[in-house]
């Protein structure tokens, strides 16, 4: 079992990502620029910057979705200069606005737009990097990168303020850009997610959009609240001055807590369930905010941004998981998910900015913002959980399509050592899709060899990209047994596959594919049943063989059939 110290061991990827997050926190979080002169940060300047930056940032996500759909091959290349150029120019315009007061507002608007474009481009690059990595490595880099970003952000305060604004474009930008360049050289661009052409598999992408929309709306609800708080911070400097510091501290605590739990046990994070927990807390806090005063508002703003940063982290994990599981282009799914989240953030920002004008009853900005926030939070909660469709037809509830973010507890078991050595030894019959339908392994049906039964239509749970293949719910043979005794399995093969998953740390999608392989299904049949491309199934098969250190399908069948955790060293 790895320790927290080993999980926190730095590498090029997470350090580069941490530096990028720290710099972004110095320019796009909260309501102030902590490293620019206070006299420069008037309400008009801040409003102009955040409005232009947020709108261009959000538009860039939706533009990426359309761009990838029509020009998917472009995402196979990691051209760091494309986001670096507008990011650098944005900071130059921002710095120039400090000294050219007569035209500071136009310069700030242009600078904000360029920074929004550059930030979105860098996030797309990071997302492709994380999606291309193994799930364990990717999740670790995301979480630990978020933790390290807090340390780097606080370290920026040790640098004289007059120098920091110049160091960001001249020194820090080249550093985190270089980290992407170095890491991208090791990426396997032959993975299905990079080779896929969305227009050739429309069913896969329609399924993904339906499945991820409720989760995106849930994270976006928190972003909506943050947008309102950002607008209030511009008008109330005491809030803005605390948001960055306390929110980065909250991200640090949240990241370390997640690492501590992850180090000890497997986690399955349900984004919708988290939002159901946060929803009553959010509306209660907004009700209290007009009565509690500025101190409460500052603390609430900081906690909101900490929760938002965790939500963004979960969003990136979930999108990377979708790319690996279904072979979906990482820019497409991340652009769709992020576009919804940041659009709701912008709506919140506009609602907070114009809350006084939108409130016919008058009152303070806090009261106006609270009214708008509570109303729209309730609407999003209703829409995100099915709206009238679910209300009128409960059987069509969207809960069955919710994706879970999978975090497998780290392990140093010896049986994982052969992973890299066997990845190239995939059995030819799998790679060429010529494998005959195998017989059911011994013991699956009373200890005798029986032909594999025809595959049943997948249940809603089986359609989820992260759900293991299980039998549909039905009465148990032993009616006296309690449902709390454990999960229901289709047969002995499903139970054995679950044991293999737990001990060899396969993902839920890999477990689905493994079970279908053991049952004798061809690559083409598995791809059709799981609504993914055949290349995606071949990639999953390679990873399964590598993790289990087997070379042939018969070896896979034997391992699953005879496996017992007691046999492990």
C-alpha positions in Angstrom: 0.0 0.0 0.0 1.4 3.4 -1.0 1.7 6.1 1.6 0.5 9.7 1.2 4.2 10.7 0.8 4.6 8.4 -2.2 1.4 9.7 -3.7 2.7 13.2 -3.4 5.9 12.5 -5.2 6.1 15.1 -7.9 6.6 14.6 -11.7 6.8 16.8 -14.7 3.1 16.5 -15.5 1.6 17.4 -12.1 4.1 20.2 -11.5 3.4 21.8 -14.8 -0.4 21.5 -14.2 0.1 22.9 -10.6 1.9 25.9 -11.9 -0.8 26.5 -14.5 -3.5 26.4 -11.9 -1.6 28.7 -9.6 -1.1 31.3 -12.3 -4.8 31.0 -13.3 -5.8 31.6 -9.7 -3.8 34.8 -9.9 -5.8 36.1 -12.9 -9.2 34.4 -13.3 -10.4 33.4 -9.8 -12.1 35.6 -7.3 -12.7 39.3 -7.8 -9.2 40.8 -7.7 -5.8 40.4 -9.2 -3.6 39.8 -6.2 -0.4 40.7 -8.0 -1.5 43.9 -9.8 -1.7 47.4 -8.2 -4.8 47.9 -6.1 -5.5 51.3 -7.5 -5.7 49.8 -11.0 -8.5 47.4 -9.9 -11.5 49.6 -10.2 -15.0 48.1 -10.5 -15.2 49.0 -14.2 -11.8 47.5 -15.0 -12.6 44.3 -13.2 -16.1 44.0 -14.7 -14.7 44.6 -18.2 -12.0 42.0 -17.7 -14.0 39.2 -16.2 -16.9 39.6 -18.6 -14.7 39.4 -21.7 -12.5 36.6 -20.3 -15.4 34.5 -19.1 -17.4 34.8 -22.3 -14.5 34.0 -24.6 -13.4 31.2 -22.3 -16.9 29.5 -22.5 -17.2 30.1 -26.2 -13.9 28.4 -26.8 -15.2 25.2 -25.2 -18.2 25.0 -27.4 -16.1 26.0 -30.4 -13.8 23.0 -29.6 -16.8 20.6 -29.7 -17.7 21.8 -33.2 -14.1 21.8 -34.3 -13.4 18.3 -33.2 -16.6 17.0 -34.7 -15.6 18.4 -38.2 -11.8 18.2 -37.9 -11.0 15.4 -35.4 -7.5 14.7 -36.8 -6.3 18.1 -35.6 -6.4 16.9 -32.0 -3.7 14.3 -32.6 -1.1 17.0 -32.4 0.0 18.9 -29.3 0.7 22.4 -30.6 1.5 24.3 -27.4 2.1 27.5 -29.3 -1.5 27.8 -30.2 -2.8 28.5 -26.6 0.5 30.0 -25.5 0.4 32.9 -28.0 -2.9 34.4 -26.9 -2.1 33.6 -23.2 1.2 35.6 -23.5 -0.5 38.4 -25.4 -3.3 38.6 -22.9 -0.9 39.3 -20.1 1.0 41.8 -22.2 -2.3 43.8 -22.8 -3.1 43.6 -19.1 0.3 44.9 -18.1 0.0 47.7 -20.7 -3.4 48.7 -19.3 -1.6 49.6 -16.0 0.6 52.2 -17.6 -1.8 53.5 -20.4 -4.7 54.7 -18.2 -6.3 56.6 -21.1 -7.1 53.4 -23.0 -7.0 51.0 -20.0 -10.5 49.7 -20.5 -10.1 48.6 -24.2 -6.8 47.0 -23.3 -8.3 45.1 -20.4 -11.1 43.8 -22.6 -8.7 42.6 -25.3 -6.4 41.1 -22.6 -9.3 39.3 -20.9 -10.5 37.8 -24.2 -7.0 36.6 -25.1 -6.5 35.1 -21.6 -9.8 33.4 -21.9 -8.8 31.9 -25.2 -5.4 30.8 -24.0 -6.7 29.3 -20.8 -9.3 27.2 -22.6 -6.6 26.0 -25.0 -4.3 25.0 -22.2 -7.1 23.1 -20.4 -7.7 21.2 -23.6 -4.1 20.2 -23.8 -4.1 19.1 -20.1 -7.3 17.1 -20.7 -5.8 15.2 -23.6 -2.7 14.4 -21.6 -4.7 13.1 -18.7 -7.1 11.1 -20.9 -4.1 9.4 -22.6 -2.7 8.2 -19.3 -3.7 5.2 -17.3 -6.6 6.0 -14.9 -4.5 5.6 -11.8 -1.7 7.9 -13.0 -4.1 10.4 -14.5 -6.2 10.7 -11.3 -3.1 11.0 -9.1 -1.7 13.8 -11.3 -4.9 15.7 -11.2 -5.4 15.5 -7.4 -1.8 16.0 -6.5 -1.5 18.8 -9.1 -4.4 20.6 -7.4 -2.7 20.2 -4.0 0.7 21.5 -5.2 -1.0 24.5 -7.0 -2.0 25.9 -3.6 1.7 25.8 -2.4 2.9 27.4 -5.6 0.1 30.1 -5.4 1.1 31.1 -1.8 4.8 31.1 -2.9 4.0 33.8 -5.4 3.3 36.1 -2.5 7.0 35.9 -1.6 7.9 37.6 -4.9 7.7 41.4 -5.0 4.3 42.5 -6.6 6.0 44.7 -9.2 7.9 41.7 -10.5 5.2 39.0 -10.4 3.1 40.4 -13.3 6.2 40.2 -15.6 7.3 36.8 -14.4 4.0 35.2 -15.3 4.3 35.6 -19.1 8.1 35.6 -19.3 9.0 32.7 -17.0 6.0 30.8 -15.7 4.2 30.4 -19.0 7.2 28.9 -20.7 7.7 26.5 -17.8 4.2 24.9 -17.8 4.1 25.0 -21.6 7.4 23.1 -21.7 6.0 20.5 -19.3 3.3 19.7 -21.8 5.8 19.5 -24.7 8.0 17.1 -22.8 5.1 14.9 -21.6 3.3 14.8 -25.0 6.3 13.1 -26.6 5.5 9.9 -24.6 1.8 9.8 -25.5 0.5 7.0 -27.7 -1.5 8.8 -30.3 -2.7 5.5 -31.8 -5.3 5.2 -29.0 -8.9 5.0 -30.2 -9.8 8.4 -28.6 -7.3 10.1 -30.9 -8.1 8.1 -34.0 -11.9 8.3 -33.7 -14.0 10.3 -36.1 -17.1 11.4 -34.3 -19.3 11.5 -37.5 -18.6 7.8 -38.1 -20.0 6.8 -34.7 -22.9 9.2 -33.9 -24.6 6.7 -31.6 -21.6 6.7 -29.3 -21.5 10.4 -29.0 -25.3 10.8 -28.6 -25.2 8.3 -25.8 -22.3 10.2 -24.1 -24.1 13.6 -24.4 -27.2 12.2 -22.8 -25.2 10.5 -20.0 -23.1 13.4 -19.1 -25.6 16.3 -19.3 -27.0 15.8 -15.7 -23.5 15.7 -14.2 -22.4 18.7 -16.2 -25.5 20.6 -14.9 -24.7 19.6 -11.3 -21.1 21.0 -11.5 -22.4 24.0 -13.4 -24.8 24.7 -10.5 -21.8 25.3 -8.3 -20.2 27.3 -11.0 -23.3 29.4 -11.2 -23.1 30.2 -7.5 -19.4 31.1 -8.0 -20.3 33.5 -10.8 -22.7 35.3 -8.6 -20.1 35.6 -5.8 -17.5 36.8 -8.4 -19.9 39.6 -9.4 -20.5 40.6 -5.7 -16.7 40.5 -5.1 -16.2 43.2 -7.7 -18.6 45.5 -5.9 -17.4 44.4 -2.4 -13.6 44.5 -2.2 -13.4 42.8 1.2 -14.9 39.7 -0.3 -12.6 39.7 -3.3 -9.5 40.1 -1.2 -10.2 36.9 0.7 -11.6 34.7 -2.0 -8.3 33.7 -3.7 -6.4 32.9 -0.5 -9.0 31.0 1.3 -10.2 29.1 -1.8 -6.7 27.9 -2.6 -6.4 26.8 1.1 -9.7 25.0 0.7 -8.5 23.3 -2.4 -5.4 22.2 -0.5 -7.4 20.7 2.3 -9.9 19.0 0.0 -7.1 17.5 -2.1 -5.2 16.1 0.9 -8.5 14.7 2.3 -9.2 13.0 -1.0 -5.7 11.6 -1.1 -6.0 10.2 2.4 -9.3 8.4 1.7 -8.1 7.2 -1.7 -4.9 5.8 -0.2 -7.0 3.4 1.9 -10.0 2.4 -0.1 -11.6 2.4 -3.6 -13.9 5.3 -4.3 -16.8 5.7 -6.7 -17.8 9.4 -6.8 -21.3 10.1 -8.0 -21.4 13.7 -9.1 -25.2 13.9 -9.0 -25.3 12.5 -5.5 -22.7 15.1 -4.4 -24.9 17.9 -5.8 -27.9 16.5 -4.0 -25.9 16.9 -0.8 -24.8 20.4 -1.7 -28.1 21.7 -2.9 -29.8 22.4 0.5 -26.5 23.8 1.8 -26.2 26.3 -1.1 -29.8 27.6 -0.9 -29.5 27.9 2.9 -26.3 29.9 2.6 -27.8 32.2 0.1 -30.8 32.8 2.3 -28.5 33.7 5.3 -26.1 35.8 3.2 -28.2 39.0 3.1 -28.7 38.8 6.9 -25.2 37.7 8.1 -23.1 40.5 6.6 -19.8 40.7 4.9 -17.8 38.3 7.0 -20.2 35.4 6.3 -20.2 36.3 2.6 -16.4 36.3 2.4 -16.2 32.8 4.0 -19.1 31.5 1.9 -17.4 32.8 -1.3 -14.1 31.1 -0.4 -15.8 27.8 0.4 -17.7 28.0 -2.9 -14.6 28.4 -4.9 -12.9 25.5 -3.1 -15.9 23.3 -3.9 -15.8 24.6 -7.5 -12.2 23.7 -7.8 -12.9 20.1 -6.6 -15.8 20.0 -9.1 -13.5 21.0 -12.0 -11.1 18.2 -10.9 -13.9 15.7 -10.9 -15.1 17.0 -14.3 -11.7 16.4 -15.8 -11.5 12.9 -14.3 -14.9 12.0 -15.5 -14.2 13.2 -19.1 -10.9 11.4 -19.2 -12.7 8.2 -18.0 -15.3 8.6 -20.8 -12.5 8.9 -23.4 -10.8 5.8 -22.2 -13.9 3.7 -21.8 -15.8 4.6 -25.0 -13.0 5.9 -27.2 -14.5 9.3 -27.3 -12.3 12.2 -28.5 -11.2 13.9 -25.2 -11.6 17.4 -26.6 -15.2 16.7 -27.6 -16.4 15.4 -24.3 -14.5 17.9 -22.2 -15.6 20.8 -24.5 -19.2 19.7 -24.0 -19.0 19.1 -20.3 -16.9 22.2 -19.6 -19.0 24.4 -21.9 -22.1 23.8 -19.9 -20.3 24.3 -16.6 -18.7 27.6 -17.6 -21.8 28.8 -19.4 -23.7 28.5 -16.1 -20.8 30.3 -14.4 -21.2 33.2 -16.8 -25.0 33.3 -16.3 -24.4 33.5 -12.6 -21.8 36.3 -13.1 -24.3 38.3 -15.3 -27.1 37.6 -12.8 -25.0 38.9 -9.9 -23.8 41.9 -11.9 -27.3 43.0 -12.8 -29.1 41.7 -9.8 -30.1 45.2 -8.6 -31.8 45.9 -11.9 -33.5 42.5 -12.0 -35.0 42.8 -8.5 -38.2 44.9 -8.7 -38.5 44.9 -4.9 -35.3 46.8 -4.4 -33.0 45.9 -1.5 -29.2 45.3 -1.2 -27.1 43.5 -3.8 -26.8 40.5 -1.4 -30.6 40.1 -1.2 -31.0 40.5 -5.0 -28.3 38.0 -5.7 -29.7 35.5 -3.2 -33.2 35.7 -4.8 -31.7 35.0 -8.3 -29.4 32.3 -7.0 -32.1 30.3 -5.1 -34.5 30.5 -8.0 -32.1 29.3 -10.7 -30.5 26.7 -8.4 -34.0 25.2 -8.0 -34.6 25.3 -11.8 -31.2 23.6 -12.4 -31.9 20.9 -9.8 -35.3 20.2 -11.4 -33.9 20.1 -15.0 -30.8 18.1 -14.0 -32.8 15.4 -12.5 -35.1 14.8 -15.5 -37.5 17.7 -15.4 -41.1 17.1 -16.5 -40.0 14.0 -18.4 -39.1 12.2 -15.2 -42.0 13.7 -13.3 -44.5 12.4 -15.8 -42.7 9.2 -16.4 -40.6 8.1 -13.3 -39.3 5.0 -15.2 -37.3 7.3 -17.4 -35.4 8.8 -14.5 -31.9 9.7 -15.5 -30.3 8.2 -12.4 -29.5 5.0 -14.4 -27.2 6.9 -16.7 -25.1 8.7 -14.1 -21.4 8.2 -14.5 -19.2 7.4 -11.5 -15.7 8.7 -11.2 -13.6 5.7 -10.3 -10.6 6.0 -8.0 -8.9 2.7 -7.3 -6.9 2.5 -4.1 -3.1 2.4 -4.8 -1.4 -1.0 -4.4 2.0 -2.5 -4.9 1.0 -6.1 -5.3 3.6 -8.2 -7.2 1.0 -9.4 -9.7 0.9 -5.9 -11.3 4.6 -5.9 -12.2 4.1 -7.6 -15.6 1.6 -4.9 -16.9 4.0 -3.1 -19.2 5.9 -6.3 -20.3 2.8 -8.1 -21.7 0.9 -5.2 -23.4 2.4 -6.1 -26.8 1.5 -9.8 -26.6 -2.2 -9.5 -27.4 -3.6 -12.7 -28.9 -3.9 -12.4 -32.7 -7.5 -13.7 -32.7 -8.5 -10.7 -30.6 -6.6 -8.2 -32.7 -7.9 -9.6 -35.9 -11.5 -10.2 -34.7 -11.5 -13.8 -35.9 -12.0 -15.5 -32.6 -14.7 -18.3 -32.5 -17.3 -18.1 -29.8 -15.8 -20.0 -26.9 -17.5 -22.4 -24.5 -18.6 -21.4 -21.1 -15.8 -22.0 -18.6 -16.0 -25.1 -16.4 -18.0 -24.5 -13.3 -20.1 -21.8 -14.7 -23.1 -24.1 -15.1 -22.9 -26.9 -12.5 -19.3 -27.7 -13.3 -19.9 -28.9 -16.9 -19.0 -27.3 -20.2 -22.0 -25.6 -21.6 -22.4 -23.4 -24.7 -22.3 -19.7 -23.9 -25.8 -18.3 -23.7 -26.8 -15.5 -26.1 -26.1 -12.1 -24.8 -29.1 -10.4 -23.2 -30.0 -6.9 -24.0 -28.0 -4.6 -21.6 -29.8 -3.1 -18.7 -29.6 0.6 -18.0 -26.9 -0.1 -15.5 -24.9 -2.1 -18.0 -25.1 0.8 -20.5 -23.1 3.0 -18.2 -19.5 3.1 -19.3 -18.2 2.5 -15.8 -20.8 -0.2 -14.6 -19.7 -3.8 -14.3 -21.8 -6.4 -16.2 -24.3 -7.8 -13.8 -27.6 -9.7 -14.1 -30.8 -7.7 -14.3 -32.6 -7.4 -11.0 -34.8 -10.5 -10.4 -36.0 -12.6 -7.4 -33.3 -14.6 -5.7 -33.4 -18.3 -5.5 -32.9 -18.2 -1.7 -35.9 -16.0 -0.8 -34.9 -15.9 2.9 -31.6 -14.2 2.2 -31.4 -10.5 2.8 -30.5 -8.1 -0.1 -27.9 -6.6 2.1 -25.8 -9.7 2.0 -24.1 -8.6 -1.2 -24.4 -7.8 -4.9 -26.4 -10.0 -7.3 -24.4 -11.7 -10.0 -25.7 -13.2 -13.3 -23.8 -16.5 -12.7 -20.4 -17.7 -11.5 -18.6 -16.0 -14.4 -19.8 -12.6 -13.3 -18.8 -13.3 -9.7 -15.3 -14.5 -10.8 -14.9 -11.4 -13.0 -15.8 -9.2 -10.0 -13.1 -10.9 -7.9 -10.6 -10.4 -10.7 -11.5 -6.8 -10.9 -11.0 -6.2 -7.2 -7.6 -7.9 -7.0 -6.1 -6.7 -10.4 -7.6 -3.2 -10.2 -9.4 -3.3 -13.5 -11.7 -0.5 -14.4 -15.4 -1.2 -14.6 -15.4 -0.9 -18.4 -12.4 -3.3 -18.6 -14.4 -5.7 -16.4 -17.4 -5.6 -18.8 -15.1 -6.3 -21.8 -13.3 -9.1 -19.9 -16.6 -10.8 -19.0 -17.8 -10.6 -22.6 -14.5 -12.0 -23.9 -14.6 -14.9 -21.4 -18.1 -15.7 -22.6 -16.8 -16.0 -26.2 -18.0 -12.8 -27.8 -16.1 -11.4 -30.8 -14.7 -7.9 -30.8 -17.4 -6.8 -33.3 -20.2 -8.2 -31.1 -18.8 -6.6 -27.9 -18.4 -3.2 -29.7 -22.0 -3.4 -30.9 -23.4 -4.3 -27.5 -21.4 -1.6 -25.6 -22.0 1.0 -28.4 -18.3 1.7 -29.0 -15.9 1.3 -31.8 -14.0 -2.0 -32.4 -10.7 -0.2 -31.9 -11.8 0.8 -28.5 -12.6 -2.8 -27.6 -9.2 -3.9 -28.9 -7.5 -1.3 -26.7 -9.4 -2.5 -23.7 -8.4 -6.1 -24.5 -4.7 -5.1 -24.6 -5.0 -3.5 -21.3 -6.8 -6.4 -19.7 -4.2 -8.9 -21.0 -1.4 -6.6 -19.7 -2.9 -6.2 -16.2 -3.6 -9.9 -15.9 -0.3 -10.9 -17.5 -1.9 -13.4 -19.9 -1.3 -13.8 -23.6 -4.2 -15.8 -25.0 -7.9 -15.9 -24.6 -7.8 -19.4 -23.2 -5.4 -18.2 -20.5 -7.8 -15.4 -19.7 -10.7 -17.9 -19.4 -8.6 -20.2 -17.2 -7.5 -17.3 -15.0 -11.1 -16.0 -14.5 -12.5 -19.5 -14.0 -10.0 -20.7 -11.4 -9.0 -17.4 -9.8 -9.0 -17.2 -6.0 -7.6 -14.2 -4.0 -5.9 -16.8 -1.7 -3.6 -17.7 -4.6 -2.0 -14.3 -4.8 1.4 -13.8 -3.2 
